[in-house]
Amino acid sequence: MIGKGTGAASFDEFGNSKYQNRRTMSSSDRAMMNAFKEIASMADRINLPRNIVDRTNNLFKQVYEQKSLKGRSNDAIASACLYIACRQEEICAVSRISKKEIGRCFKLILKALETSVDLITTGDFMSRFCSNLGLPKQVQMAATHIARKAVELDLVPGRSPISVAAAAIYMASQASAEKRTQKEIGDIAGVADVTIRQSYRLIYPRAPDLFPPDFKFDTPVDKLPQL
């Protein structure tokens, strides 16, 4: 009789275990499952969408199969894979691994996989954040438009998509009847109030150019918070 497979092949391309009985797992399988749990835990703390978790698991699985990072802790590799998957500095805040060690693994993984990093956009977060904040569709659409225009106009160079999305949501909500505070948005987005303020201050001077033409203002642009 042929038994169940073990090793990296026991997981699908998104890092989901094909077999749930831990007693039948090899030590390699258990190590990979623990890494996936760490990835899920970090992602959950900053409300990352499932597609980014899947992308991270897939990256980790490729690295693990290649055995190209022997000697590095799996938690550090997992953190670096999550960093690659979404390129956000916020990852360093939720990981127990130092930013320096994540950076080392980041470079080694890129070299090992010969891969490039596709930047995620504010749109990857907007729907989830607005839904969790209980904001109506009009505000979500306005926030999406604001964030996209801010990027197009190069108003937020070097700012992470999460912080730009949070600032855009704050601006859109403050212009609507469904206002949300920086703290409420920060708690959902997993970013500090000061991070939202920094991005908001960059886009505020161009606020009149950022809203969609059909947006119905409850608070006029010139009455928006200046922070």
N, C-alpha and C positions, 0 to 999 in steps of 0.2 A: 504494500500500500504506500502511496506517495503522500507524505505529510504536507501540512501547510507551509508555504514559503516563509523564509525569514530574511532579515536584512532590508536594505533600502527598497527592494522590490515589493515589500509588504505594504507599501504606501502608494497611493495614486499620485498623479502629477501635481495635485494641490496639497499634498501632505496629509490627506485623510487616511487613517489606518484601515486596511482592508479586513483586519482581524481584530476583534475587540477583547479577546481573552488574553490578558497579560501573561498568564502562565505559559502560553505557547510561544511567547515572543523571545527573540534573542536579545542579548544585551544591546546590540546595535539598534534593534527596533525600539527598545525602551528608551534609549538615549535620544532617538529621533522624536519619539512621542513627547518626551519631556521638553525638548526644544520647541515643538509645536505649541505646547501648553504655555511656555514662556512667551512666545510670539503672540498668542491669543490674548494673554494677560496684558502685555504692554499695549497692544492695539486697542483693547477694550478701555484702558485708562484714558486714552485720548480720542475715543470714539471714531477710530478708523474704520472705513467700510470694508465689507467682506472681500471685495476684489483685491484689496491691498494685502489682506491677510493671506489670501490664496497665493498671490504673487510672491510674498515673502516665504511661505512654506515651500513653494516650488524652487526658489533660489537656494534655500537651505538644503533641500533634498539633492539638488545638483552638486552642491559643494561637498555634501556628505558622501555621496556616491563616488566622487572623484578622489576623496581622501587627500585633497590638496592642501588642507590646513591642519595637519596633524600638529599637536602641541598647543593648539589654541582651545580655550574653553568653548563648549557648545553655546553657552549663554552669550559670550562675546560675539561668536559667529552669527547667532540668531539676531542679536541687536544690530549688527552690521548689515545683515540681509534686510531687516526692516528699514534701516536707513536708506539702503539702495532702492528699496521698493517705493519709498515715498519721499526721499530726500528732504526730510524735515529735521531741523535742529531740536524739535520737541522730543524726539526719540531719546536724546541724551538725558532728558529730565526724568523719564520713566524707567530707564534701564539702570540696573545696579552696576553696570560696567562703565568704566571711565570713558570719556569722550575720546581720549588719546588711543585707548585700546580698540574702540569701535572703529576709529579712523584707520588703524593699522589693518584690521580685518577687512574693512571696506576696500582698501587698495588691493589687498591680496585676492579678494573674491573677484574683483573686476578683472584682474590679470588672469586668474585661474579659469574664469568662464569666458574670457575674451568678449565681454559684453559692454554695452553702453548703457547709460542710465536715462530713461525717458522720464521727464518731469511730469508729475501729476499737476492737475490744475485745481483752481478753486471749486470748479463744478463737481469734483469728486466728493466734496463735503457738503455742499450747499443744501441739497435736498434733505439729508439726514439731520443736519443742524437745525434747519428751519422747522422740520417736522417735530423734533424733540422740544423745540421752543414753543410749539403750538401756533406758529405764524401762518397766516393765510397765503394762498398761492400768489397773490399780487405782490406781497412783500418778498417772497422767495424769488420771484421773477425779477423784481427790482434789484435785489441784492446780487443776483447772478449778473445782471447787466452792469451794475456798478463795479463789481470785481473785475469783470472782463474789460471794461473800458479803462479801469485803472492800470491794468497790465498793458493794454494796447498803447496807452499814453505814457507808459514808462514812469508812472508815479510812485511805484513801490519796488524799486530795484533792490534785490537781495532779501526782500521780505518773503517769508514762507507762505505758501498758498493757504494754510490754515489761518494764519494771522490776518491775511488779506480778506479771506472769507468772513472771519469774525467781525472785522471792521466794517465790511460792506453790509453785513446783516444789521449791525448797530446803526449805521447811517440810514438804511432803508426803514428800519423799525421806528426810528426817531422821527422820520418824516411821515409816518403813518399813524393810524389810531391805535395800533397794536405795538406800543413801545416796550422795549426790553432794555434792561440795564446792562452795563459792561460785565458785571459779575454774573448775571444770569447767562449771558452768551459765553463768557469765559468758562463757566462750569460745564457747559455742554461741549464746547470746542476743545477743552483741555488746555487752555492758554491763560496766562495771567492777565489781569486787568491792564497792567502797564503795557503789555504786548499789543493789546487791542488799541490802546490810546496812541501808541507809536505809529501804527499803520493808519489809524484814522486821521491823525494829524497830517499825514502825507497826502491823503486824498481829499481832505476837507476843502482846501483852497479851490479845487476844481469841481466841487460838488454840483454846480449847475450843469456841468457838461456830462455828468455821470449817470443821471437818472434817465430811464426810458421816457420817450416823449409823451406816452399816454398814462404816465403815473399820476394817480390822484393824491395830491398832497393833503394831509391833515395839518401838518406843520410846514410852513414855507421853508425853502432852502436857506434863506437868510436868517431864519430863526433856529437853525439846527445848533446843537451844542458845539462850542468851539474847543472845549477841553484845553 
